Structures are given as structure tokens and as C-alpha cells.
Amino acid sequence: MLQFNPSYRGKKVTDSSSETEVETETALPVTSSPSIVSFKMLSNTLSTQFFQVHAPTKRIAFYVGTSTKVSKVQEWIARDIGLAPENQLIITIDGVEVKGSDTAAAFIEVDIQM
């Protein structure tokens, strides 16, 4: 994405000798106008949602999709921390208990500071 040639920056360059897309630092001959992919990649990165867990020993975050259940996150906590799901108490910042059948994405806090 950060290529030396300014006309290729933020774009994916296709090598004319093969059908595969190649990201390179050199100026390759472009068969067609390269498409800008940096904004799409940045948008995907910034829209990624993480479910943050503050455990007694550490703080961890898990990537969650729109349909990921809290019970799945509890399995990940058991794997990474070693605390069985039946011994976990997941609560929000406001003190509301989160159930395993709830969708994890519903408890993602959006913190925008300007």
C-alpha cells in the first residue's frame, strides 16, 4: 500500500505477466487502471468490533462478528484465561449482567472522542 511511486500509492497493482495481484515497491506495467483499495482496507480496520474483557489478572479483547454470542466469548475466555464459563460473571460498565444467549456485538461500547 505504501509504494515508492506516488501514482501507485494506496492501489493494488496487477502484474501483466500473471493473473495474480501483486503488491510491489517497483513500478510494474499496469494493464488497466489500478483500483484504490486503501480506503476500503482502512474502513474494514476501523469498523472491526472488539469485545473487551477486564479480568482480575489481565485485560483482553476478542474480535466479534454481528452474530457472535456471549457464550462463545465465554469459551474464548476459558481458553485464554483458564476460567470455566460457569464461573464467569460478565457485566457491563453499568452493572447489568450479560447472559450467554445475548449477542456480544450489542455490548460493544462506541467511544468517539473529538
Secondary structure, DSSP 4 states (H G I P E B T S, - for coil): ---SSGGGTTBPEEBTTSSSEE--SS-PPBSSPPPB-HHHHHHHHHT--EEEEE-SS-EEEEE--TT-BHHHHHHHHHHHH---GGG---B-TTSPBPPTTSBGGGGPPP----
